[in-house]
């Protein structure tokens, strides 16, 4: 009995918010595979099927009211790191994450990983990208606390290239772009991001930022990757310069009624525009920090579409 208790005490406890989402669920699984105790924070209205899947995989389910400070701090008690994989707009990324951050500080948790999984928004000015502005706003709050924070920046999720991000146009065998076809961009799969986040959550000595990219390609590189993945020759389709894309974004945004969508069409355009500028390019990359991770290339992602 004593040995079991000692073994349990030696296992790190990671508190995870957003575990019912795609990225969060993968982080939970990766942490469990590494032998961590995963305390998944869920709400009373969380998808019960997803909660059950988490529980069945070995995660400890902790139903909390994020607006109850004492309850949330209690849920964070004894953790070595709090990881946020929350997704949403201002209410979630700034509001709920701030409540989670305050609870982590109150509980004496030494480390916090925010839901910053993106291109390097620290290099972008305010007003450039709505969703990244929210992360900049939360960063200002996070950096004023005594907790050791680590943001993981992964560029764009490579998985989106198979359909959600209209860059690789399979029906017409073209790769669409604006601006310079030689501008390098960062792409990382959701799974690689989750595996890396799990490793970072269990690493007590992470720096403020960790930058990763499963693949670094220009538009011409995407063209070659698509050709390799399909066995068919892809061409380039230049729509215009970045000025044109900015105009299209403004028009699309003006014509879109105010909604609670996290990723309306114009938001995706803002993200693409920023990548095409090269401003948020990730440098230097920290891929080698956890050598056990096998990085997935864009060609491999496209081949599995």
C-alpha positions in Angstrom: 0.0 0.0 0.0 2.8 2.3 0.9 4.6 1.7 -2.5 1.4 2.5 -4.4 1.0 5.8 -2.5 4.6 6.8 -3.1 4.2 5.9 -6.8 1.1 8.1 -7.1 2.7 11.0 -5.2 5.7 10.9 -7.7 3.4 11.2 -10.7 3.0 14.8 -11.8 -0.5 16.1 -11.9 -1.5 18.3 -14.9 -4.7 20.3 -14.8 -6.1 20.6 -18.3 -8.8 23.0 -19.5 -10.4 22.4 -22.9 -9.9 18.7 -22.8 -13.2 18.0 -24.6 -11.8 19.8 -27.8 -9.7 18.2 -30.5 -6.4 19.6 -29.4 -7.2 19.3 -25.7 -8.3 15.6 -26.0 -5.0 14.8 -27.8 -3.0 16.6 -25.1 -4.8 14.6 -22.4 -4.1 11.3 -24.2 -0.4 12.2 -24.7 0.0 13.1 -21.0 -1.7 9.9 -19.9 0.6 7.9 -22.2 3.6 9.6 -20.5 2.3 8.5 -17.1 0.9 11.8 -15.8 -2.2 12.3 -13.7 -4.5 14.3 -15.9 -7.2 16.4 -14.1 -9.6 17.5 -16.8 -11.7 20.5 -15.9 -15.2 20.3 -17.4 -18.4 22.3 -17.1 -21.8 20.9 -16.2 -22.9 21.5 -19.8 -19.8 19.8 -21.4 -20.4 17.2 -24.1 -21.0 14.1 -21.9 -19.9 11.7 -24.6 -16.5 13.5 -24.8 -16.3 13.6 -21.0 -17.0 9.8 -20.8 -14.2 9.2 -23.4 -11.8 11.2 -21.3 -12.8 9.3 -18.2 -12.4 6.0 -19.9 -9.0 6.9 -21.2 -7.8 7.4 -17.6 -8.3 11.2 -17.0 -9.7 12.4 -13.7 -12.9 14.4 -14.4 -13.3 17.5 -12.3 -16.6 19.4 -12.9 -16.1 23.0 -12.0 -17.8 26.4 -12.2 -15.1 28.6 -13.7 -16.7 31.6 -12.0 -16.4 30.1 -8.6 -12.8 31.1 -7.6 -12.5 28.9 -4.5 -13.8 25.8 -6.4 -11.5 26.5 -9.3 -8.5 27.0 -7.1 -9.3 23.8 -5.3 -9.3 21.9 -8.6 -5.8 23.2 -9.3 -4.4 22.3 -5.9 -1.3 20.1 -6.1 -0.8 20.4 -9.8 2.7 20.9 -11.3 1.3 22.7 -14.4 -2.0 24.1 -15.7 -2.5 23.7 -19.4 -5.2 25.6 -21.3 -6.5 24.3 -24.7 -9.6 26.5 -24.5 -11.0 27.9 -27.7 -13.3 30.8 -28.1 -13.6 34.6 -28.3 -13.0 37.3 -25.7 -15.2 35.7 -23.0 -13.1 32.5 -23.2 -9.6 33.5 -24.2 -9.4 36.6 -22.0 -12.2 36.1 -19.5 -12.2 32.4 -18.6 -8.5 32.0 -19.1 -7.9 34.8 -16.6 -10.1 33.0 -14.0 -8.1 29.8 -14.6 -4.8 31.8 -14.3 -5.9 33.4 -11.0 -6.9 30.0 -9.7 -3.6 28.5 -10.6 -1.7 31.3 -8.9 -4.0 31.0 -5.8 -3.3 27.3 -5.7 0.4 27.8 -5.9 0.8 26.0 -9.2 4.3 26.7 -10.5 3.6 26.7 -14.3 1.0 27.7 -16.8 0.6 27.0 -20.5 -1.9 29.3 -22.2 -4.0 28.5 -25.3 -1.6 30.4 -27.6 -1.2 27.7 -30.3 -0.6 30.0 -33.3 1.8 32.0 -35.4 4.0 34.4 -33.5 1.4 37.0 -32.6 4.0 38.9 -30.4 5.4 40.2 -33.7 2.1 41.6 -34.9 0.5 44.9 -34.1 -2.9 45.2 -32.4 -5.7 45.5 -34.8 -4.1 43.1 -37.3 -5.9 39.8 -36.4 -8.9 39.6 -34.1 -8.2 36.2 -32.6 -4.5 36.9 -32.1 -5.4 40.2 -30.4 -7.2 38.2 -27.8 -4.0 36.2 -27.1 -2.0 39.4 -26.9 -4.4 40.8 -24.4 -4.3 37.7 -22.2 -0.5 37.7 -22.5 -0.4 41.1 -20.8 -2.3 39.7 -17.9 -0.3 36.5 -17.7 3.0 38.4 -17.7 2.0 40.4 -14.6 1.6 37.3 -12.5 4.3 35.4 -10.6 3.6 32.1 -12.4 6.1 30.7 -14.9 4.4 30.8 -18.3 5.3 29.0 -21.5 3.5 29.7 -24.8 3.8 27.1 -27.5 3.7 28.6 -31.0 3.1 26.2 -33.8 2.3 28.3 -36.9 -0.7 27.0 -38.7 -2.3 23.6 -38.1 -1.2 21.6 -41.2 -4.4 19.5 -40.9 -6.4 22.6 -42.2 -4.7 22.3 -45.6 -6.8 19.3 -46.4 -9.9 21.4 -46.8 -10.7 24.1 -44.2 -7.9 26.5 -45.4 -8.5 27.2 -49.1 -4.8 27.2 -50.1 -4.3 23.8 -51.7 -7.1 23.6 -54.2 -7.3 19.9 -55.1 -10.1 20.1 -57.7 -8.2 22.5 -60.0 -4.7 21.3 -58.9 -3.5 24.7 -57.8 -1.9 26.3 -54.7 -3.5 29.7 -54.1 -1.5 32.5 -52.7 -1.1 36.3 -52.4 2.2 38.2 -52.5 5.5 36.4 -52.6 5.5 32.7 -53.5 8.9 32.2 -51.8 7.9 33.4 -48.3 8.5 30.6 -45.8 5.6 29.6 -43.5 5.3 27.3 -40.5 2.9 24.2 -40.4 2.4 21.7 -37.6 -0.2 19.0 -37.2 -2.6 19.0 -34.3 -1.1 15.7 -33.1 2.5 17.0 -33.1 1.4 20.1 -31.3 -0.4 18.0 -28.7 2.6 15.7 -28.2 4.9 18.6 -27.8 2.6 20.4 -25.4 2.4 17.3 -23.2 6.2 17.0 -23.1 6.5 20.7 -22.3 3.9 20.4 -19.5 6.0 17.7 -17.8 9.2 19.7 -18.3 9.9 21.9 -15.3 12.4 24.2 -17.1 10.7 25.5 -20.1 11.3 29.1 -21.4 8.6 31.7 -22.0 8.2 30.7 -25.6 8.7 27.4 -27.5 8.4 27.6 -31.3 7.8 24.5 -33.4 7.0 23.6 -37.0 6.5 20.1 -38.4 7.3 21.6 -41.8 8.5 25.0 -43.1 7.4 25.6 -46.7 6.9 28.5 -49.1 4.0 28.5 -51.5 6.3 26.8 -54.0 7.1 24.3 -51.3 3.4 23.6 -50.9 3.1 23.2 -54.6 5.8 20.5 -54.5 4.3 18.8 -51.4 0.8 18.6 -53.1 2.4 17.2 -56.3 4.3 14.6 -54.2 1.2 13.7 -52.1 -1.1 13.2 -55.1 1.2 12.1 -57.8 -0.3 14.8 -60.0 1.3 18.1 -61.0 0.1 21.2 -59.1 0.5 24.7 -60.4 0.5 28.1 -58.7 -2.5 30.5 -58.6 -1.5 34.0 -57.6 -4.7 36.0 -56.8 -2.9 39.2 -56.3 -0.8 41.2 -53.8 -1.3 41.5 -50.1 -3.0 44.9 -50.6 -5.8 43.1 -52.5 -6.1 40.5 -49.7 -6.5 43.3 -47.2 -9.3 44.8 -49.3 -11.0 41.5 -49.6 -10.8 41.0 -45.8 -12.4 44.5 -45.2 -15.2 43.8 -47.6 -15.9 40.3 -46.3 -15.9 41.6 -42.7 -18.2 44.5 -43.5 -20.7 42.1 -45.3 -20.6 39.5 -42.4 -23.2 40.1 -39.7 -21.8 40.2 -36.2 -21.7 36.6 -35.0 -20.1 34.5 -32.3 -18.2 32.5 -34.8 -14.6 31.8 -33.7 -13.4 31.4 -37.3 -15.6 33.3 -39.8 -14.2 33.5 -43.3 -12.5 36.9 -42.8 -10.7 35.6 -39.7 -9.2 32.8 -41.8 -8.2 35.4 -44.3 -6.5 37.5 -41.7 -4.5 34.4 -40.6 -3.4 33.6 -44.2 -2.5 37.3 -44.8 -0.3 37.4 -41.7 1.5 34.2 -42.8 2.0 35.5 -46.3 3.6 38.6 -44.9 6.3 36.6 -43.1 6.0 38.9 -40.0 5.0 36.1 -37.6 7.5 33.5 -38.9 8.7 31.3 -36.0 12.4 31.8 -35.3 14.3 30.0 -33.8 12.6 26.6 -33.8 12.7 24.4 -30.7 11.8 21.1 -32.5 14.8 19.3 -31.1 13.9 19.9 -27.4 11.9 16.6 -27.2 13.7 14.2 -29.6 11.0 11.5 -29.2 8.6 13.5 -31.3 8.4 12.4 -34.9 7.4 15.4 -37.0 4.8 15.0 -39.7 5.4 16.8 -43.0 2.8 18.7 -45.0 3.1 16.1 -47.9 2.2 13.3 -45.4 -0.8 15.3 -44.3 -2.0 15.9 -47.8 -1.5 12.3 -48.8 -3.9 11.2 -46.0 -6.7 13.7 -46.9 
